[in-house]
Amino acid sequence: MATKEIAFSDAEQMQIEGIVIDKDKEEALKYLAGLVDRLKGHPGHACGPKPAK
């Protein structure tokens, strides 16, 4: 699997800290679901895999 880096904005970092402080499991799951989308990227992107034909 390829190595990926993600940069978090100050607002995103504060959101993550808030989730951890509040121990909000539902919000954590929702945030991670969005993060997975960021990690996957978009098919057909110049740096990603080519779309299947």
N, C-alpha and C positions, 0 to 999 in steps of 0.2 A: 504494500500500500504506500502511496506517495506521502511524503512529509508535507504538511500544510501549516501555515502560520495564520493566525487571526489576530487582528488588532482591535482592541476594545476602546471605544470612546470613553470619556469621563462619565457621561451619562449611563452608558452600559455597565461600567464598573460599579457605579453607585447602585444600579438596579440589581446587579448580582449580589452586592453586599447586603442590600435590603432583603433580598430573598433568603439569604443565609441567616441574617439576624432574626428575621421573623419565623424562620423554619417553615416557610410556606411551600409545602410539597407540590401543590397544584400549580403554583406560579413557576416553580423550578422546572417542572415537567414541560410546561408551555414554553418557557424560555429555551430549554434544551431542544425541543422540537424545531424551533426557529433556527437554532444554531446548527442543527443537522443539515437544514436546507442550505445554510451558508457554506458548510463544509463540502457538500455535494457539488456545488457549482452548477453551471448550466450546460446541458448538452449542446454541442456545436460551437461552444466558445473557442476562441483562437487557441487557448492553452489546454482545452479539454478534449475529450474523445469526440470522434466524428459521429453524427447521427447514423443509426442503422438504416439500411435501404431495404 
